[in-house]
């Protein structure tokens, strides 16, 4: 990526997202399940089930994390 392309499109256009990151603990299907929440679980229950922090679940629900899904 040239400097001009970087300034035009920004880093987000070439940044890795989601499962492309080695430290990812979620995947697209789990994110969709969390957002759909067919079982009616709370963020705390999801966090306990997936061994994540409650704020991570809240961020997924509010589209602050995994927004590309």
N, C-alpha and C positions, 0 to 999 in steps of 0.2 A: 504494500500500500504506500503510495506516495504521500508526501506531506499535504499536497493539495487535496487528495482524496480524503485524508484524515480530517482536514479542516472542514471539508464539505459534508462528509457523512458521519464523522465522529468515531469514537472507539467502539460504540455499541454495534456498529455494523460488522465488525470482525471479532467481537468478544465471544468467548465460549459461553454457552448458556445451558442450564439444566443438566441433563445426563452427560454432557460433554465434559463437565468438570469432575475431576477425580474424587473430590470430597463430597459429592452429592449424596444425600441420604434419602431423597425423594425421587420419584420418576413421574412421568406425565400421567399415568393412570391413577396413581395415588393422589396426585394433586387434583385431578378431576373428581375423585371420590370425596376428598375433603370439601371441595366446593359444592358438590351436589348434596352431600351429607344426608343421604337417604335414611340412615339409621337414627338421625337426630342426636348425634353425639356432641358433647361440648368440646371446646378447644382443649380443655384439660384432659378429657378422655382420649381424644386423638393423640395428644402429646404422649400420654402414658403408653398407648398402644404402639406408637411408632418410635418411642424413645427419643423424642425431640422436646424442645422447649415450647411452652405454651405460646410465647410471642411469635415463634416461627409459624405455627398453625394460624394464628391471627393474621400474620402478614400474607400468608398464602390466600386466605379468605378475602382479604381486602385488596388483593392484586398488587401488593407491594413486593411480593416475591413470586417468582414463577409467572410473571405477567405475560410471557410469550405463549403460554398454554391456554 
